[in-house]
Amino acid sequence: MHTFFSSRLYRAGQLAVTLAVSLAFAFFTTVSIRAQAAGETGPTAVGAANRGRILLVLPFDNRTGQPSLEWIREAAPEILSSRFASAGFEPMSRTDRMYALDHLGLPQSFHPSRASSLKLAETLDADSIIVGSYVTDGTSIVAEARLVDVPHLRMSDPVTARGRMLDLISVFDSMAWMLTRKLDPGFKGSEETFIAASAGLRLDAFEQYIRGITEPDQAERLRHLKQAVALSPAFSAAWMALGREDYNDQQYEEAAAAFAKVGRDDPDALEAGFYGGLSLIFSGDYNKAELAFEGVAHVLPLAEVVNNQGVAVSRQGHDGSDLFRQAVAADPNQADYHFNLAVSLKRHGNAAEAMTELAQCLRLRPSDSEAQALLAEWKKPAGPKTTGLKSNPKPGSNSSPASEPEAEPKADPLERIARSFDAAAFRQAALMMDQVEASRMAVLTPRERAQKLAGQARDYLDRGLLLEAERLYLSAVAADSKVAEVHEGLAEVRERTGDTEAARKEARTSLELMPSADAYLVLGRLDLASGRLGEASKETGDALRLAPQSRAAQQLLRQIEARVEKTK
């Protein structure tokens, strides 16, 4: 299930943005996520007042009386949080919630009261809480939720969503849309887009996934997660959870294979790349490990990532010193990075700088026994070169051998691996990227801003991120409603979500502003689907006149001609 977080991180893959973030990171690392979220966020947000609002979605209360439906308690926050993130808010993850429960001494399965919910929200520094419940008659489900404004201790009127049990995911998608409109009354995204965001996700696979992340027994967790990916092989969240289980069980080859299945647009894509790289290192596949860390570093070159990339390079017999220098520059207070740079420099002939880095490691961590021993070894004077054989004294002589063999110097240790993924640092960096992007947007003219947002939205649309694309296209319309590609993109979003009338309207608006092949193709596909073959043929012909090499137009024309043949 996609989130806005993953989309922002992908956008940072462009070199200019990555460099800007790298420079900004050193300044912002001491600032809390909460403070970052409260700052100016710019035009890519849902709204200046709502962008950065931190939400806590609690497990829903099971009022069905059926223990077999207890899994829906966790399914509700999983779906709602995913949709809120795509809409531009900052929902807390399940991991954050579990950590807070443990901090408060509460069991993971507790049923929150109003007081405990508020305490949990305060611990997580959340602005709003969503609490809810669900009931079912066996064939249909009714879910109800309320929004709690934490600072003002106000609770909203209930929001109710209902539908068939078979459409459970869509029911909660609809609820997410209604709650988003309460959180931001100016939100203009459509309900159809929220529902389309989970298209293709099988309910039985989703149930197995939820059971797989909530079961207390590891064997049961594995069983459910394996069923989830068997039922839905493209289900990234289930692959991620399975990878975590295998990694924690030190089944590194299996973990690497699972992490590799996580899609690049998944919210866990960077974490999957990081732990996939670790799994490959521990499996001895250093070349693939290097590529895994390189992929993560291309998006966010944080210290632990480039350090591990350097380790993978070194384990292949190459010089990883430049990467270790990057890690030291990104986090100069981490002793292990200085240690690694020292070992790499010494191995590749730079003994003087190696001694300096090792000394810095010991200044940061005086009790590091390995570094102490290494420093002592490096300080030993070099002995005479020998063949390693004792010279034989003359018979009857009491003299000692002319020279004793010099003890072989100890091999330098291997560079140290950073084993933990700092998700908070990644979220912090993502927020900084928004600020960098907002400052860039602020100096653009309204038309330039709309065109820039349209370009970002097109990237999301091409990767199937409909909610993210819709949100940015709507922001572009707010900046300048006279940009043709904005309406053409919105037409495609509406087409994919099944809102045909809105799709036609947007396509026609785009054509009035500037004729384009893509807008004609939207109308052509809609008319073909509704059986208006003459109109579809004309619109496709118009598209081909503007873009004669368009494969999409050529394919659509063949489909129309085939349909015409059938009607003869």
LUMLUM-387666 format. One record per residue (C-alpha): x, y, z; residue in one letter. Coordinates in steps of 0.5 Angstrom, whole numbers. Each point is the difference from the previous one (the first is absolute). Layout:
<atoms>
px:X | py:Y | pz:Z | type:A
...
</atoms>
This chain:
<atoms>
px:0 | py:0 | pz:0 | type:M
px:3 | py:7 | pz:-2 | type:H
px:1 | py:6 | pz:4 | type:T
px:2 | py:7 | pz:-1 | type:F
px:7 | py:-1 | pz:3 | type:F
px:2 | py:-5 | pz:-5 | type:S
px:-2 | py:5 | pz:-5 | type:S
px:4 | py:5 | pz:3 | type:R
px:6 | py:-4 | pz:0 | type:L
px:0 | py:-2 | pz:-7 | type:Y
px:0 | py:7 | pz:-2 | type:R
px:6 | py:1 | pz:4 | type:A
px:4 | py:-5 | pz:-5 | type:G
px:1 | py:6 | pz:-5 | type:Q
px:7 | py:2 | pz:1 | type:L
px:-1 | py:7 | pz:2 | type:A
px:-5 | py:-1 | pz:5 | type:V
px:4 | py:-5 | pz:3 | type:T
px:6 | py:5 | pz:1 | type:L
px:-4 | py:5 | pz:3 | type:A
px:-3 | py:-5 | pz:5 | type:V
px:7 | py:-2 | pz:2 | type:S
px:2 | py:7 | pz:1 | type:L
px:-6 | py:2 | pz:4 | type:A
px:0 | py:-7 | pz:4 | type:F
px:6 | py:2 | pz:5 | type:A
px:-4 | py:6 | pz:2 | type:F
px:-6 | py:-3 | pz:1 | type:F
px:2 | py:-6 | pz:4 | type:T
px:-1 | py:3 | pz:6 | type:T
px:-7 | py:2 | pz:-1 | type:V
px:-6 | py:-4 | pz:2 | type:S
px:-4 | py:-3 | pz:-5 | type:I
px:-6 | py:4 | pz:4 | type:R
px:3 | py:6 | pz:-1 | type:A
px:2 | py:-1 | pz:-8 | type:Q
px:-8 | py:-2 | pz:-1 | type:A
px:-2 | py:7 | pz:3 | type:A
px:4 | py:4 | pz:-5 | type:G
px:-2 | py:3 | pz:-7 | type:E
px:-1 | py:-6 | pz:-5 | type:T
px:-2 | py:3 | pz:-6 | type:G
px:-4 | py:-1 | pz:-6 | type:P
px:0 | py:-8 | pz:0 | type:T
px:-3 | py:0 | pz:6 | type:A
px:-8 | py:-2 | pz:1 | type:V
px:0 | py:7 | pz:4 | type:G
px:5 | py:4 | pz:4 | type:A
px:-4 | py:-1 | pz:6 | type:A
px:-1 | py:-7 | pz:-1 | type:N
px:7 | py:-2 | pz:-3 | type:R
px:4 | py:-4 | pz:6 | type:G
px:-6 | py:-1 | pz:4 | type:R
px:2 | py:-7 | pz:4 | type:I
px:-6 | py:-5 | pz:0 | type:L
px:0 | py:-6 | pz:5 | type:L
px:-5 | py:-5 | pz:-3 | type:V
px:-2 | py:-5 | pz:6 | type:L
px:-2 | py:-7 | pz:-1 | type:P
px:-8 | py:-1 | pz:-1 | type:F
px:-4 | py:-3 | pz:5 | type:D
px:-3 | py:-6 | pz:-2 | type:N
px:-7 | py:0 | pz:2 | type:R
px:-2 | py:-6 | pz:-4 | type:T
px:1 | py:-5 | pz:5 | type:G
px:4 | py:-5 | pz:-4 | type:Q
px:7 | py:-1 | pz:2 | type:P
px:1 | py:-2 | pz:-8 | type:S
px:-1 | py:7 | pz:-2 | type:L
px:5 | py:3 | pz:5 | type:E
px:5 | py:1 | pz:-6 | type:W
px:-4 | py:6 | pz:-2 | type:I
px:2 | py:4 | pz:6 | type:R
px:7 | py:0 | pz:-3 | type:E
px:-2 | py:1 | pz:-7 | type:A
px:-4 | py:6 | pz:1 | type:A
px:6 | py:4 | pz:2 | type:P
px:4 | py:-3 | pz:-5 | type:E
px:-4 | py:2 | pz:-6 | type:I
px:-2 | py:7 | pz:3 | type:L
px:7 | py:2 | pz:2 | type:S
px:2 | py:-2 | pz:-8 | type:S
px:-5 | py:5 | pz:-3 | type:R
px:1 | py:5 | pz:5 | type:F
px:7 | py:0 | pz:-2 | type:A
px:-1 | py:0 | pz:-7 | type:S
px:-5 | py:6 | pz:1 | type:A
px:6 | py:4 | pz:3 | type:G
px:0 | py:-1 | pz:8 | type:F
px:4 | py:-3 | pz:5 | type:E
px:-3 | py:-7 | pz:3 | type:P
px:4 | py:-3 | pz:5 | type:M
px:2 | py:-7 | pz:-2 | type:S
px:-2 | py:-7 | pz:4 | type:R
px:8 | py:0 | pz:2 | type:T
px:-1 | py:7 | pz:3 | type:D
px:-6 | py:-2 | pz:3 | type:R
px:3 | py:-7 | pz:3 | type:M
px:6 | py:4 | pz:3 | type:Y
px:-5 | py:5 | pz:3 | type:A
px:-4 | py:-5 | pz:3 | type:L
px:6 | py:-4 | pz:3 | type:D
px:3 | py:7 | pz:3 | type:H
px:-7 | py:1 | pz:3 | type:L
px:0 | py:-7 | pz:3 | type:G
px:-6 | py:-2 | pz:-4 | type:L
px:-1 | py:-7 | pz:-3 | type:P
px:0 | py:0 | pz:-8 | type:Q
px:-7 | py:-2 | pz:0 | type:S
px:-3 | py:5 | pz:5 | type:F
px:-7 | py:3 | pz:-2 | type:H
px:1 | py:7 | pz:1 | type:P
px:-5 | py:5 | pz:4 | type:S
px:0 | py:7 | pz:-1 | type:R
px:5 | py:2 | pz:5 | type:A
px:5 | py:-6 | pz:-2 | type:S
px:-1 | py:3 | pz:-7 | type:S
px:2 | py:7 | pz:2 | type:L
px:6 | py:-2 | pz:4 | type:K
px:2 | py:-5 | pz:-6 | type:L
px:-1 | py:6 | pz:-5 | type:A
px:4 | py:5 | pz:5 | type:E
px:6 | py:-5 | pz:0 | type:T
px:0 | py:0 | pz:-7 | type:L
px:-1 | py:7 | pz:-1 | type:D
px:-6 | py:-1 | pz:-4 | type:A
px:-5 | py:6 | pz:-2 | type:D
px:-6 | py:-5 | pz:-2 | type:S
px:-2 | py:-7 | pz:2 | type:I
px:-5 | py:-4 | pz:-4 | type:I
px:-4 | py:-5 | pz:4 | type:V
px:-5 | py:-5 | pz:-2 | type:G
px:-4 | py:-6 | pz:0 | type:S
px:-3 | py:-5 | pz:-5 | type:Y
px:-6 | py:-5 | pz:0 | type:V
px:-2 | py:-5 | pz:-5 | type:T
px:-6 | py:-4 | pz:-1 | type:D
px:4 | py:-6 | pz:-4 | type:G
px:-1 | py:3 | pz:-7 | type:T
px:1 | py:8 | pz:1 | type:S
px:4 | py:4 | pz:4 | type:I
px:-1 | py:7 | pz:4 | type:V
px:6 | py:4 | pz:2 | type:A
px:-1 | py:6 | pz:4 | type:E
px:6 | py:5 | pz:2 | type:A
px:1 | py:6 | pz:4 | type:R
px:6 | py:6 | pz:-1 | type:L
px:2 | py:2 | pz:7 | type:V
px:4 | py:7 | pz:0 | type:D
px:5 | py:-1 | pz:5 | type:V
px:2 | py:7 | pz:1 | type:P
px:-7 | py:2 | pz:1 | type:H
px:-3 | py:-6 | pz:3 | type:L
px:-5 | py:0 | pz:-5 | type:R
px:-4 | py:-6 | pz:-3 | type:M
px:-3 | py:0 | pz:-7 | type:S
px:-7 | py:-3 | pz:-2 | type:D
px:1 | py:-7 | pz:-2 | type:P
px:1 | py:-2 | pz:-7 | type:V
px:-3 | py:-6 | pz:-3 | type:T
px:2 | py:-5 | pz:-6 | type:A
px:-4 | py:-6 | pz:-2 | type:R
px:1 | py:-5 | pz:-5 | type:G
px:0 | py:-8 | pz:-1 | type:R
px:6 | py:-4 | pz:4 | type:M
px:3 | py:-1 | pz:-7 | type:L
px:1 | py:7 | pz:-1 | type:D
px:3 | py:1 | pz:7 | type:L
px:6 | py:4 | pz:-3 | type:I
px:-4 | py:5 | pz:-4 | type:S
px:-5 | py:1 | pz:6 | type:V
px:6 | py:2 | pz:4 | type:F
px:3 | py:4 | pz:-6 | type:D
px:-7 | py:4 | pz:0 | type:S
px:1 | py:1 | pz:7 | type:M
px:7 | py:3 | pz:-1 | type:A
px:-3 | py:5 | pz:-5 | type:W
px:-5 | py:2 | pz:4 | type:M
px:5 | py:1 | pz:6 | type:L
px:5 | py:4 | pz:-4 | type:T
px:-6 | py:5 | pz:-2 | type:R
px:-1 | py:1 | pz:7 | type:K
px:7 | py:1 | pz:2 | type:L
px:1 | py:5 | pz:-6 | type:D
px:-7 | py:3 | pz:-3 | type:P
px:3 | py:3 | pz:-6 | type:G
px:3 | py:-7 | pz:-2 | type:F
px:-3 | py:-1 | pz:-7 | type:K
px:3 | py:-8 | pz:-2 | type:G
px:-6 | py:-4 | pz:-2 | type:S
px:-2 | py:-6 | pz:4 | type:E
px:1 | py:-5 | pz:-6 | type:E
px:7 | py:2 | pz:0 | type:T
px:1 | py:-3 | pz:7 | type:F
px:-4 | py:-6 | pz:-2 | type:I
px:4 | py:-1 | pz:-6 | type:A
px:7 | py:0 | pz:4 | type:A
px:-2 | py:-7 | pz:3 | type:S
px:-2 | py:-3 | pz:-7 | type:A
px:3 | py:-6 | pz:-1 | type:G
px:1 | py:-2 | pz:7 | type:L
px:-3 | py:-7 | pz:2 | type:R
px:-4 | py:0 | pz:6 | type:L
px:2 | py:-7 | pz:2 | type:D
px:8 | py:2 | pz:-1 | type:A
px:-1 | py:7 | pz:4 | type:F
px:-3 | py:-4 | pz:6 | type:E
px:5 | py:-5 | pz:0 | type:Q
px:5 | py:6 | pz:0 | type:Y
px:-3 | py:3 | pz:6 | type:I
px:0 | py:-7 | pz:4 | type:R
px:7 | py:0 | pz:-2 | type:G
px:2 | py:6 | pz:3 | type:I
px:-4 | py:-1 | pz:6 | type:T
px:1 | py:-7 | pz:2 | type:E
px:4 | py:-1 | pz:7 | type:P
px:3 | py:-7 | pz:-3 | type:D
px:6 | py:1 | pz:-5 | type:Q
px:-2 | py:-7 | pz:-4 | type:A
px:-7 | py:3 | pz:0 | type:E
px:2 | py:7 | pz:-3 | type:R
px:4 | py:-4 | pz:-5 | type:L
px:-5 | py:-4 | pz:-2 | type:R
px:-5 | py:5 | pz:-1 | type:H
px:5 | py:5 | pz:-4 | type:L
px:2 | py:-6 | pz:-5 | type:K
px:-8 | py:-1 | pz:-1 | type:Q
px:-1 | py:8 | pz:-1 | type:A
px:6 | py:0 | pz:-6 | type:V
px:-2 | py:-6 | pz:-3 | type:A
px:-7 | py:2 | pz:-1 | type:L
px:2 | py:7 | pz:-2 | type:S
px:7 | py:0 | pz:-3 | type:P
px:1 | py:7 | pz:-1 | type:A
px:-2 | py:2 | pz:7 | type:F
px:6 | py:4 | pz:3 | type:S
px:-2 | py:1 | pz:7 | type:A
px:-1 | py:-7 | pz:1 | type:A
px:7 | py:-2 | pz:-3 | type:W
px:3 | py:6 | pz:4 | type:M
px:-3 | py:-3 | pz:6 | type:A
px:2 | py:-7 | pz:-2 | type:L
px:7 | py:3 | pz:-1 | type:G
px:1 | py:2 | pz:7 | type:R
px:-2 | py:-6 | pz:3 | type:E
px:5 | py:-4 | pz:-4 | type:D
px:5 | py:5 | pz:2 | type:Y
px:-1 | py:0 | pz:7 | type:N
px:0 | py:-8 | pz:0 | type:D
px:7 | py:1 | pz:-4 | type:Q
px:-2 | py:-3 | pz:-6 | type:Q
px:3 | py:5 | pz:-4 | type:Y
px:0 | py:-3 | pz:-7 | type:E
px:-8 | py:-1 | pz:1 | type:E
px:0 | py:7 | pz:2 | type:A
px:4 | py:3 | pz:-5 | type:A
px:-5 | py:-3 | pz:-5 | type:A
px:-6 | py:3 | pz:3 | type:A
px:2 | py:7 | pz:1 | type:F
px:2 | py:0 | pz:-7 | type:A
px:-8 | py:-1 | pz:-2 | type:K
px:-1 | py:6 | pz:4 | type:V
px:-2 | py:5 | pz:-6 | type:G
px:3 | py:7 | pz:-1 | type:R
px:-6 | py:4 | pz:2 | type:D
px:-2 | py:-4 | pz:6 | type:D
px:1 | py:4 | pz:7 | type:P
px:5 | py:-5 | pz:2 | type:D
px:4 | py:0 | pz:-6 | type:A
px:6 | py:4 | pz:3 | type:L
px:0 | py:-5 | pz:6 | type:E
px:0 | py:-6 | pz:-4 | type:A
px:6 | py:2 | pz:-4 | type:G
px:4 | py:1 | pz:6 | type:F
px:-2 | py:-6 | pz:3 | type:Y
px:0 | py:-4 | pz:-6 | type:G
px:8 | py:3 | pz:-1 | type:G
px:1 | py:-3 | pz:7 | type:L
px:-3 | py:-6 | pz:-1 | type:S
px:5 | py:-1 | pz:-7 | type:L
px:6 | py:2 | pz:4 | type:I
px:-2 | py:-5 | pz:5 | type:F
px:-1 | py:-5 | pz:-5 | type:S
px:7 | py:2 | pz:-3 | type:G
px:-3 | py:3 | pz:-7 | type:D
px:4 | py:6 | pz:1 | type:Y
px:-1 | py:3 | pz:-7 | type:N
px:-8 | py:-1 | pz:0 | type:K
px:1 | py:4 | pz:7 | type:A
px:4 | py:5 | pz:-3 | type:E
px:-6 | py:1 | pz:-5 | type:L
px:-5 | py:0 | pz:5 | type:A
px:3 | py:5 | pz:5 | type:F
px:2 | py:5 | pz:-6 | type:E
px:-8 | py:0 | pz:-2 | type:G
px:-2 | py:2 | pz:7 | type:V
px:6 | py:5 | pz:0 | type:A
px:-2 | py:3 | pz:-7 | type:H
px:-7 | py:2 | pz:4 | type:V
px:3 | py:2 | pz:7 | type:L
px:8 | py:0 | pz:1 | type:P
px:-1 | py:-1 | pz:7 | type:L
px:6 | py:-2 | pz:4 | type:A
px:-2 | py:-7 | pz:2 | type:E
px:-1 | py:-2 | pz:-8 | type:V
px:6 | py:3 | pz:-3 | type:V
px:4 | py:-3 | pz:6 | type:N
px:-3 | py:-7 | pz:-2 | type:N
px:1 | py:1 | pz:-7 | type:Q
px:7 | py:1 | pz:1 | type:G
px:1 | py:-6 | pz:4 | type:V
px:-3 | py:-4 | pz:-6 | type:A
px:5 | py:3 | pz:-4 | type:V
px:6 | py:-2 | pz:4 | type:S
px:-3 | py:-7 | pz:1 | type:R
px:1 | py:0 | pz:-7 | type:Q
px:8 | py:2 | pz:0 | type:G
px:-2 | py:7 | pz:-2 | type:H
px:2 | py:7 | pz:3 | type:D
px:-6 | py:2 | pz:4 | type:G
px:3 | py:6 | pz:3 | type:S
px:-4 | py:5 | pz:-4 | type:D
px:-6 | py:-3 | pz:3 | type:L
px:2 | py:0 | pz:7 | type:F
px:2 | py:7 | pz:-1 | type:R
px:-7 | py:2 | pz:-2 | type:Q
px:-2 | py:-4 | pz:6 | type:A
px:4 | py:4 | pz:5 | type:V
px:-2 | py:7 | pz:-3 | type:A
px:-7 | py:-2 | pz:1 | type:A
px:1 | py:-2 | pz:7 | type:D
px:6 | py:2 | pz:3 | type:P
px:-1 | py:-2 | pz:7 | type:N
px:-1 | py:-8 | pz:-2 | type:Q
px:6 | py:-3 | pz:3 | type:A
px:-1 | py:-6 | pz:-5 | type:D
px:0 | py:4 | pz:-6 | type:Y
px:7 | py:3 | pz:2 | type:H
px:3 | py:-7 | pz:1 | type:F
px:-3 | py:-3 | pz:-7 | type:N
px:4 | py:6 | pz:-3 | type:L
px:6 | py:-1 | pz:4 | type:A
px:0 | py:-8 | pz:-2 | type:V
px:-1 | py:2 | pz:-7 | type:S
px:5 | py:5 | pz:-1 | type:L
px:6 | py:-4 | pz:4 | type:K
px:-2 | py:-6 | pz:-5 | type:R
px:1 | py:5 | pz:-6 | type:H
px:6 | py:3 | pz:2 | type:G
px:-2 | py:6 | pz:4 | type:N
px:3 | py:-1 | pz:7 | type:A
px:1 | py:7 | pz:2 | type:A
px:-8 | py:2 | pz:-1 | type:E
px:-2 | py:-7 | pz:2 | type:A
px:4 | py:1 | pz:7 | type:M
px:-4 | py:7 | pz:1 | type:T
px:-7 | py:-4 | pz:-2 | type:E
px:2 | py:-5 | pz:5 | type:L
px:1 | py:5 | pz:6 | type:A
px:-6 | py:4 | pz:-2 | type:Q
px:-4 | py:-7 | pz:1 | type:C
px:3 | py:-1 | pz:7 | type:L
px:-1 | py:7 | pz:2 | type:R
px:-8 | py:-1 | pz:-2 | type:L
px:0 | py:-7 | pz:4 | type:R
px:6 | py:-1 | pz:4 | type:P
px:-2 | py:-7 | pz:3 | type:S
px:1 | py:-3 | pz:-7 | type:D
px:4 | py:-6 | pz:1 | type:S
px:1 | py:-2 | pz:-7 | type:E
px:2 | py:7 | pz:-2 | type:A
px:5 | py:1 | pz:6 | type:Q
px:3 | py:-7 | pz:-2 | type:A
px:1 | py:3 | pz:-8 | type:L
px:3 | py:6 | pz:2 | type:L
px:5 | py:-4 | pz:4 | type:A
px:1 | py:-4 | pz:-5 | type:E
px:1 | py:6 | pz:-5 | type:W
px:5 | py:3 | pz:4 | type:K
px:5 | py:-6 | pz:1 | type:K
px:6 | py:2 | pz:-4 | type:P
px:2 | py:-4 | pz:-6 | type:A
px:5 | py:-6 | pz:1 | type:G
px:5 | py:-2 | pz:-5 | type:P
px:-2 | py:-4 | pz:-6 | type:K
px:2 | py:-7 | pz:1 | type:T
px:-2 | py:-6 | pz:-4 | type:T
px:-3 | py:-3 | pz:6 | type:G
px:5 | py:-5 | pz:1 | type:L
px:5 | py:-1 | pz:6 | type:K
px:8 | py:1 | pz:-2 | type:S
px:4 | py:-6 | pz:3 | type:N
px:5 | py:1 | pz:4 | type:P
px:7 | py:-3 | pz:-1 | type:K
px:1 | py:-7 | pz:4 | type:P
px:3 | py:1 | pz:7 | type:G
px:-2 | py:7 | pz:0 | type:S
px:-4 | py:3 | pz:5 | type:N
px:-2 | py:6 | pz:-4 | type:S
px:-8 | py:1 | pz:-1 | type:S
px:-3 | py:1 | pz:-7 | type:P
px:2 | py:6 | pz:-4 | type:A
px:-7 | py:2 | pz:0 | type:S
px:-7 | py:-3 | pz:2 | type:E
px:-6 | py:0 | pz:-4 | type:P
px:-4 | py:6 | pz:0 | type:E
px:-7 | py:-2 | pz:3 | type:A
px:-5 | py:1 | pz:-6 | type:E
px:-4 | py:6 | pz:1 | type:P
px:-7 | py:-1 | pz:2 | type:K
px:-5 | py:1 | pz:-6 | type:A
px:-4 | py:6 | pz:1 | type:D
px:-8 | py:-1 | pz:2 | type:P
px:-5 | py:1 | pz:-5 | type:L
px:-4 | py:6 | pz:-1 | type:E
px:-7 | py:0 | pz:5 | type:R
px:-7 | py:0 | pz:-3 | type:I
px:-5 | py:4 | pz:2 | type:A
px:-6 | py:-4 | pz:2 | type:R
px:-6 | py:4 | pz:2 | type:S
px:-4 | py:4 | pz:-5 | type:F
px:-2 | py:7 | pz:3 | type:D
px:-7 | py:1 | pz:-2 | type:A
px:-1 | py:6 | pz:4 | type:A
px:6 | py:3 | pz:-4 | type:A
px:-3 | py:-2 | pz:-7 | type:F
px:-6 | py:4 | pz:2 | type:R
px:3 | py:6 | pz:2 | type:Q
px:4 | py:0 | pz:-6 | type:A
px:-6 | py:-1 | pz:-4 | type:A
px:-3 | py:6 | pz:4 | type:L
px:6 | py:4 | pz:-2 | type:M
px:-1 | py:-2 | pz:-7 | type:M
px:-7 | py:3 | pz:0 | type:D
px:3 | py:7 | pz:2 | type:Q
px:5 | py:0 | pz:-5 | type:V
px:-5 | py:-1 | pz:-5 | type:E
px:-5 | py:5 | pz:3 | type:A
px:6 | py:5 | pz:0 | type:S
px:1 | py:-1 | pz:-8 | type:R
px:-7 | py:0 | pz:-1 | type:M
px:-1 | py:7 | pz:3 | type:A
px:4 | py:3 | pz:-5 | type:V
px:-3 | py:-2 | pz:-6 | type:L
px:-6 | py:3 | pz:-3 | type:T
px:-7 | py:-3 | pz:1 | type:P
px:1 | py:-3 | pz:-7 | type:R
px:7 | py:-3 | pz:1 | type:E
px:-3 | py:-3 | pz:6 | type:R
px:-6 | py:-3 | pz:-3 | type:A
px:5 | py:-3 | pz:-5 | type:Q
px:5 | py:-2 | pz:5 | type:K
px:-6 | py:-4 | pz:4 | type:L
px:-3 | py:-3 | pz:-6 | type:A
px:7 | py:-3 | pz:-2 | type:G
px:0 | py:-3 | pz:7 | type:Q
px:-7 | py:-2 | pz:0 | type:A
px:2 | py:-3 | pz:-7 | type:R
px:5 | py:-4 | pz:3 | type:D
px:-4 | py:-3 | pz:5 | type:Y
px:-6 | py:-2 | pz:-5 | type:L
px:5 | py:-4 | pz:-4 | type:D
px:2 | py:-4 | pz:6 | type:R
px:-8 | py:-1 | pz:2 | type:G
px:0 | py:5 | pz:6 | type:L
px:-7 | py:3 | pz:-1 | type:L
px:-1 | py:3 | pz:6 | type:L
px:7 | py:4 | pz:0 | type:E
px:-1 | py:2 | pz:-7 | type:A
px:-7 | py:2 | pz:1 | type:E
px:2 | py:4 | pz:6 | type:R
px:6 | py:4 | pz:-4 | type:L
px:-4 | py:1 | pz:-6 | type:Y
px:-5 | py:3 | pz:4 | type:L
px:5 | py:5 | pz:4 | type:S
px:2 | py:1 | pz:-8 | type:A
px:-7 | py:3 | pz:-1 | type:V
px:0 | py:4 | pz:6 | type:A
px:7 | py:3 | pz:-2 | type:A
px:-3 | py:1 | pz:-8 | type:D
px:-6 | py:-3 | pz:-3 | type:S
px:2 | py:2 | pz:-7 | type:K
px:6 | py:-5 | pz:-1 | type:V
px:-3 | py:-5 | pz:-5 | type:A
px:5 | py:-6 | pz:3 | type:E
px:-3 | py:1 | pz:7 | type:V
px:-7 | py:-2 | pz:-3 | type:H
px:2 | py:-5 | pz:-4 | type:E
px:3 | py:-4 | pz:6 | type:G
px:-6 | py:1 | pz:4 | type:L
px:-4 | py:-3 | pz:-6 | type:A
px:4 | py:-6 | pz:0 | type:E
px:0 | py:-1 | pz:8 | type:V
px:-8 | py:1 | pz:-1 | type:R
px:0 | py:-5 | pz:-5 | type:E
px:4 | py:-5 | pz:4 | type:R
px:-5 | py:1 | pz:6 | type:T
px:-6 | py:-1 | pz:-4 | type:G
px:-3 | py:7 | pz:0 | type:D
px:-1 | py:0 | pz:-7 | type:T
px:-4 | py:7 | pz:0 | type:E
px:6 | py:3 | pz:4 | type:A
px:5 | py:-3 | pz:-5 | type:A
px:-4 | py:3 | pz:-6 | type:R
px:-1 | py:7 | pz:3 | type:K
px:8 | py:0 | pz:2 | type:E
px:2 | py:-2 | pz:-7 | type:A
px:-4 | py:5 | pz:-4 | type:R
px:2 | py:5 | pz:5 | type:T
px:7 | py:-2 | pz:-2 | type:S
px:-1 | py:0 | pz:-8 | type:L
px:-3 | py:7 | pz:1 | type:E
px:6 | py:3 | pz:3 | type:L
px:5 | py:-4 | pz:-5 | type:M
px:-1 | py:-6 | pz:-4 | type:P
px:4 | py:-6 | pz:2 | type:S
px:0 | py:-8 | pz:-2 | type:A
px:-1 | py:-2 | pz:7 | type:D
px:-7 | py:4 | pz:1 | type:A
px:-2 | py:-3 | pz:-7 | type:Y
px:1 | py:-7 | pz:2 | type:L
px:-3 | py:1 | pz:7 | type:V
px:-7 | py:2 | pz:-4 | type:L
px:2 | py:-6 | pz:-5 | type:G
px:0 | py:-5 | pz:5 | type:R
px:-6 | py:2 | pz:4 | type:L
px:-4 | py:0 | pz:-6 | type:D
px:3 | py:-7 | pz:-2 | type:L
px:-3 | py:-2 | pz:6 | type:A
px:-7 | py:3 | pz:0 | type:S
px:0 | py:-3 | pz:-8 | type:G
px:0 | py:7 | pz:-3 | type:R
px:5 | py:-3 | pz:-5 | type:L
px:-1 | py:6 | pz:-5 | type:G
px:2 | py:5 | pz:5 | type:E
px:6 | py:-4 | pz:3 | type:A
px:2 | py:-1 | pz:-8 | type:S
px:0 | py:7 | pz:-1 | type:K
px:4 | py:2 | pz:7 | type:E
px:5 | py:-5 | pz:-1 | type:T
px:1 | py:2 | pz:-7 | type:G
px:1 | py:7 | pz:3 | type:D
px:5 | py:-3 | pz:5 | type:A
px:4 | py:-3 | pz:-6 | type:L
px:1 | py:7 | pz:-4 | type:R
px:3 | py:3 | pz:6 | type:L
px:4 | py:-6 | pz:2 | type:A
px:1 | py:-5 | pz:-6 | type:P
px:5 | py:-4 | pz:4 | type:Q
px:-5 | py:-1 | pz:6 | type:S
px:0 | py:-8 | pz:1 | type:R
px:-6 | py:1 | pz:5 | type:A
px:-4 | py:4 | pz:-6 | type:A
px:2 | py:-6 | pz:-5 | type:Q
px:-2 | py:-5 | pz:5 | type:Q
px:-7 | py:4 | pz:2 | type:L
px:-1 | py:0 | pz:-8 | type:L
px:1 | py:-7 | pz:-1 | type:R
px:-5 | py:-2 | pz:6 | type:Q
px:-5 | py:5 | pz:-3 | type:I
px:1 | py:-3 | pz:-7 | type:E
px:-1 | py:-7 | pz:3 | type:A
px:-6 | py:2 | pz:3 | type:R
px:-3 | py:3 | pz:-6 | type:V
px:1 | py:-7 | pz:-4 | type:E
px:-4 | py:-3 | pz:5 | type:K
px:-6 | py:4 | pz:-1 | type:T
px:0 | py:-1 | pz:-7 | type:K
</atoms>
